[in-house]
């Protein structure tokens, strides 16, 4: 099966050929025929499976075939995304295909001047990609008109639910025609999404590429059991061992992300952070430096769990375990993309052991666990209290004196490697 067999618009086939895409991914194989048949659809798939092209290609094809000889310039396709980064990413993919069919697309996200968006919208847009908050801003200011919408896409619907965007999404959908084709993509199917489907979708066809609670098989997962005070040294050790790798580190809080950057920058690590307190320009710069490899270590909060689509992320590190087990799947899905393999390393402290248990229950698998010194960790969660006295012998102390890693030595070794790397350049 190739893209030609779907009957996509000729300009799209030429663009796909230019980009070297010949065979569709499993999600594209299942989704494109359903969408071209003008059916509402629910797509359940993991991240990194080619999902964006799975809906962008058939929707642009439908719009091109239907009205290619008309002056469109009314919004016909609306794509709603939970984060700025993901919206920008979808916007880049959409623009590459829309331009081939003389269609115009526009990205509407917060953190940037709304006046520039006003100017772009005055010139007309056939396709809008945006975050719920900024789309509502434009609706209130009457700078976009959704009354002629033909197609709506809700991407990463479960994350939008987690963030609290459900009321906003309902208000946006109520501004669109009831006679529209609606597509919803999600990695998981919580109760709130089911209610959204029953209220706003019509006889939706559900497709699933893989078990959404099962992480990509090519990701090598492991857990390091340690106390909170040892996490920064454990991270240093990994950065030394994998000093040339592109590494994405997730923290629970924005303050925690900035703290890690401050500490490791002093060690000579080329590192930056991305979270909601950063301006859009700062976020774009950090992501660009990470993509180019000039800053190969990026610290992020869960705002980036699904919004980062960077090739060759070799290692994902959970500095803190996520608040919900589903986020674990989305975080580690930043590696092993497009058929590659990767490593996911999670740090787990005493107060996170319950979270680890819930994650393992969700993915229906036990993750290989190791003590801080690298020896296998043997733990029965039914005997948690008994085992903790061995794992955390210095609970309450500010520093673990029995740590196998001497902080000063680790710092000096890391600085030396960075200097040698810079000298070789």
C-alpha positions in Angstrom: 0.0 0.0 0.0 1.3 3.5 -1.0 -0.1 7.0 -0.8 -1.2 6.9 -4.4 -3.7 4.1 -3.6 -5.7 6.5 -1.3 -6.7 8.8 -4.2 -5.1 11.9 -2.6 -5.0 15.2 -4.5 -2.1 15.1 -7.1 -0.3 18.1 -5.6 -0.1 16.3 -2.3 1.3 13.2 -3.9 4.0 15.3 -5.6 4.9 16.9 -2.2 5.1 13.5 -0.5 7.4 12.2 -3.3 9.6 15.3 -2.8 9.9 14.6 0.9 10.7 10.9 0.3 7.5 9.5 1.8 6.2 6.5 -0.1 4.6 4.2 2.4 2.0 5.3 5.0 2.5 4.5 8.7 -0.1 2.2 10.4 -2.1 5.2 11.7 -2.1 6.8 8.3 -3.1 3.5 6.7 -6.1 3.2 8.9 -7.1 6.9 9.2 -6.8 8.3 5.7 -9.5 6.1 4.0 -12.0 6.8 6.9 -11.4 10.6 6.7 -11.6 10.7 2.9 -15.0 8.9 3.3 -16.1 11.9 5.3 -16.8 10.0 8.5 -16.3 11.3 12.0 -13.3 9.4 13.5 -11.7 8.6 16.9 -8.0 7.8 16.5 -6.2 6.0 19.4 -2.5 6.0 18.9 0.8 6.5 20.6 2.9 9.6 19.9 5.5 9.5 17.2 3.4 7.4 14.8 2.9 10.0 12.0 -0.5 11.1 13.3 -0.4 14.7 12.1 0.0 13.7 8.4 -2.8 11.1 9.0 -5.4 13.9 9.3 -3.7 16.8 7.5 -3.3 15.0 4.2 -6.9 13.7 3.7 -8.4 17.0 4.9 -6.4 19.1 2.6 -7.2 16.7 -0.2 -10.9 17.0 0.5 -10.8 20.7 0.6 -8.7 20.9 -2.6 -10.9 18.6 -4.6 -14.1 20.3 -3.4 -13.2 23.9 -4.0 -9.9 24.1 -5.8 -11.3 26.6 -8.3 -12.9 29.0 -5.7 -11.6 31.8 -3.7 -11.6 29.9 -0.3 -10.3 32.4 2.2 -12.9 31.4 4.7 -11.7 29.1 7.5 -12.8 25.6 6.5 -10.4 23.5 8.7 -9.9 24.1 12.4 -7.2 22.1 14.3 -7.2 22.5 18.1 -4.0 21.5 20.0 -3.2 21.6 23.8 0.1 23.4 23.7 1.9 26.1 21.7 4.7 23.7 20.8 2.4 21.1 19.4 0.4 23.7 17.5 3.6 25.1 15.9 4.7 21.6 15.0 1.3 20.8 13.3 1.5 24.2 11.6 4.8 23.4 10.0 3.5 20.1 8.7 0.3 21.7 7.5 2.0 24.6 5.7 4.3 22.2 3.7 1.2 20.5 2.2 -1.2 23.4 2.1 1.2 25.5 0.1 1.3 22.8 -2.6 -2.4 23.1 -3.0 -2.5 27.0 -2.9 -4.3 26.9 0.5 -3.3 29.2 3.4 -2.8 28.2 7.0 -2.4 30.2 10.1 -1.2 29.3 13.6 -2.9 31.0 16.6 -1.2 30.5 19.9 -0.6 32.6 23.1 2.7 34.1 24.1 3.1 36.1 20.9 1.6 39.4 19.7 -2.1 39.0 18.8 -1.8 42.0 16.5 0.4 40.1 14.1 -2.2 37.3 14.1 -4.8 39.9 13.3 -2.8 41.0 10.2 -2.3 37.5 9.0 -6.0 36.7 9.4 -7.0 39.8 7.4 -5.2 38.2 4.4 -7.4 35.1 4.7 -6.8 31.6 6.0 -8.3 28.3 4.9 -6.8 26.3 7.8 -6.3 27.4 11.4 -4.2 25.6 13.9 -4.4 26.9 17.5 -4.6 26.4 21.2 -8.1 26.8 22.9 -7.3 30.0 24.8 -6.0 31.9 21.8 -8.8 30.6 19.5 -11.3 31.9 22.0 -9.5 35.3 22.1 -10.1 35.6 18.4 -13.7 34.5 18.6 -14.4 37.2 21.2 -12.7 39.8 19.1 -14.5 38.6 16.0 -11.2 38.2 14.1 -12.1 34.6 13.0 -15.4 33.3 11.7 -16.0 29.6 12.3 -19.5 29.5 10.8 -18.3 28.0 7.5 -16.1 25.3 9.1 -16.2 21.9 7.4 -13.7 20.0 9.4 -12.6 20.1 13.1 -9.7 18.2 14.5 -9.2 17.7 18.3 -5.6 16.6 18.6 -4.2 15.1 21.9 -7.7 15.4 23.4 -6.8 13.7 26.6 -4.0 16.2 27.4 -6.5 19.1 26.7 -8.7 17.4 29.2 -5.8 17.2 31.7 -5.0 20.8 31.3 -8.6 21.9 31.9 -9.5 22.9 28.4 -12.7 20.9 28.1 -15.1 23.9 28.8 -13.2 26.0 26.2 -13.3 23.2 23.6 -17.1 22.9 24.1 -17.6 26.7 23.6 -15.4 26.6 20.4 -17.3 23.7 19.0 -20.6 25.4 19.7 -19.4 28.2 17.4 -19.0 25.8 14.5 -21.7 24.3 12.2 -23.3 21.0 13.5 -22.9 19.6 10.0 -19.2 19.2 10.1 -16.7 16.3 10.0 -15.1 15.9 13.4 -11.9 14.0 14.1 -10.5 13.3 17.6 -7.1 11.9 18.3 -6.0 10.7 21.8 -3.5 8.4 23.4 -6.0 7.4 26.1 -9.7 7.5 26.6 -10.7 9.0 29.9 -14.4 9.5 30.8 -14.4 13.2 29.9 -13.4 12.3 26.3 -16.2 9.8 26.0 -18.7 12.5 27.0 -17.2 14.9 24.5 -17.6 12.3 21.8 -21.2 11.6 22.6 -22.1 15.3 22.6 -20.2 16.5 19.5 -19.5 13.6 17.2 -21.8 11.7 14.9 -21.5 7.9 14.6 -17.7 8.2 14.9 -15.6 5.3 13.7 -12.9 4.3 16.2 -9.6 3.1 15.0 -6.6 2.0 17.1 -3.1 1.3 16.0 -1.7 -0.1 19.3 -2.6 -0.4 22.9 -2.5 3.1 24.2 -1.3 2.0 27.6 1.7 0.1 26.3 4.8 2.1 25.6 6.6 1.8 22.3 8.4 -1.5 22.4 11.7 -0.1 21.2 12.1 2.0 24.3 14.4 0.5 26.9 13.0 1.4 30.3 14.6 1.4 33.7 14.1 2.9 37.1 16.8 4.1 39.5 15.6 4.0 43.2 17.3 6.8 45.2 16.6 9.6 47.6 15.7 13.1 46.3 19.0 14.6 47.3 20.9 12.1 45.0 18.9 12.9 41.9 21.1 15.7 40.7 24.2 13.6 41.0 22.5 10.7 39.2 21.7 13.0 36.4 25.3 14.2 36.3 26.4 10.6 36.0 24.1 10.0 33.0 25.2 13.2 31.3 28.9 12.1 31.7 28.2 8.6 30.4 26.1 9.9 27.4 27.8 13.3 27.0 27.2 13.4 23.2 23.6 12.3 23.3 20.5 14.4 22.9 18.8 14.1 26.3 15.3 15.3 27.3 14.7 15.6 31.1 11.3 16.0 32.6 10.6 17.7 36.0 7.4 18.1 37.9 7.7 21.9 38.5 8.9 24.9 36.6 11.1 25.9 39.6 12.7 22.5 39.5 13.5 22.8 35.8 15.2 26.2 36.3 17.1 24.9 39.4 18.6 22.0 37.4 19.6 24.4 34.6 21.3 26.7 37.1 23.2 24.0 38.8 24.4 22.1 35.6 25.2 25.2 33.7 27.9 25.9 36.3 29.3 22.4 35.5 29.7 23.4 31.8 26.7 21.6 30.5 25.0 23.1 27.4 21.5 23.0 28.8 18.2 25.0 28.6 14.7 24.7 29.9 11.2 25.0 28.5 8.0 25.6 30.5 4.9 27.8 30.7 6.7 30.7 32.5 9.0 31.1 29.5 8.0 33.6 26.7 7.2 32.2 23.4 10.5 33.4 22.0 12.4 31.8 24.8 10.6 28.5 24.3 11.2 28.6 20.5 14.9 29.4 21.0 15.3 26.6 23.6 13.6 24.1 21.3 15.6 25.3 18.3 18.9 24.9 20.1 17.8 21.4 21.2 16.9 20.4 17.7 20.2 21.7 16.3 22.2 20.0 19.1 23.9 23.2 20.2 22.2 22.6 23.6 21.8 18.8 23.6 20.2 18.7 27.1 16.7 20.2 27.5 14.8 20.3 30.8 11.0 20.4 30.4 7.8 20.3 32.4 4.8 18.3 31.1 3.9 21.2 28.8 6.4 19.6 26.4 5.4 15.9 26.9 3.6 15.8 23.6 4.7 19.1 22.0 8.3 18.1 21.2 8.8 16.3 18.0 12.6 16.2 17.7 14.5 13.5 15.8 17.2 11.4 17.5 16.3 12.1 21.2 18.3 9.2 22.5 17.4 9.4 26.2 14.4 10.6 28.1 14.9 11.1 31.9 12.1 11.4 34.4 13.8 13.4 37.0 10.5 13.4 38.9 7.8 10.8 38.1 4.7 12.4 36.6 1.5 13.1 38.5 -0.6 10.8 36.2 0.6 7.5 34.8 -0.6 8.4 31.3 1.9 11.2 31.2 4.7 8.7 31.7 3.7 7.2 28.3 3.7 10.6 26.6 7.0 11.6 28.2 9.0 8.5 27.1 7.3 8.7 23.7 9.7 11.6 22.9 12.3 9.0 22.2 12.2 6.0 19.8 10.3 8.0 17.2 9.9 7.0 13.6 11.1 3.5 14.2 14.3 4.4 16.1 15.2 3.0 19.6 15.8 4.9 22.8 16.2 4.8 26.5 13.8 6.0 29.2 15.4 6.4 32.7 13.2 7.3 35.7 14.4 8.4 39.1 12.1 7.2 41.9 12.3 8.4 45.5 10.5 7.1 48.5 7.5 9.3 48.1 7.2 8.3 44.4 7.0 4.5 44.9 3.2 4.5 44.7 3.4 6.4 41.5 5.7 3.8 40.1 3.3 1.0 41.1 0.5 2.8 39.3 2.6 3.3 36.1 3.5 -0.4 36.0 -0.2 -1.3 36.5 -1.1 0.9 33.5 1.6 -0.4 31.2 1.0 -3.9 32.4 4.7 -4.5 32.9 7.3 -4.3 35.6 10.1 -1.9 34.8 13.6 -3.0 35.6 14.7 -1.3 38.8 18.2 -0.6 40.1 19.6 0.9 43.3 21.6 4.1 43.2 24.8 2.0 43.1 23.7 0.1 40.0 22.7 -3.2 41.8 19.3 -4.7 41.0 16.5 -3.3 43.3 14.4 -6.0 44.8 11.1 -4.7 46.2 7.7 -6.1 46.9 5.2 -3.2 47.1 3.3 -5.1 49.8 6.4 -4.8 51.9 7.3 -1.3 51.0 8.0 0.0 54.5 10.4 -2.9 55.2 12.4 -2.3 52.0 12.6 1.5 52.4 14.8 1.3 55.4 17.4 -0.4 53.2 16.9 1.9 50.2 16.8 5.1 52.1 19.0 4.6 55.1 19.7 8.3 55.6 16.1 9.5 55.3 15.9 13.0 56.9 19.6 13.8 56.2 20.3 16.6 53.8 23.0 14.6 52.0 23.5 10.9 51.6 27.0 10.3 53.0 27.1 6.7 51.7 26.6 7.8 48.1 28.9 6.0 45.7 29.3 9.2 43.7 31.5 12.0 45.1 29.9 15.2 43.9 33.2 17.1 43.5 34.8 14.4 41.4 31.7 14.1 39.2 31.7 17.9 38.6 35.4 18.0 37.7 35.1 15.1 35.3 32.1 16.6 33.5 33.9 20.0 33.2 37.0 18.3 31.8 34.9 16.4 29.1 33.2 19.7 28.1 36.5 21.5 27.8 38.0 18.7 25.7 35.0 18.7 23.4 35.3 22.5 22.9 39.0 22.1 22.3 38.5 19.5 19.6 36.1 21.8 17.8 
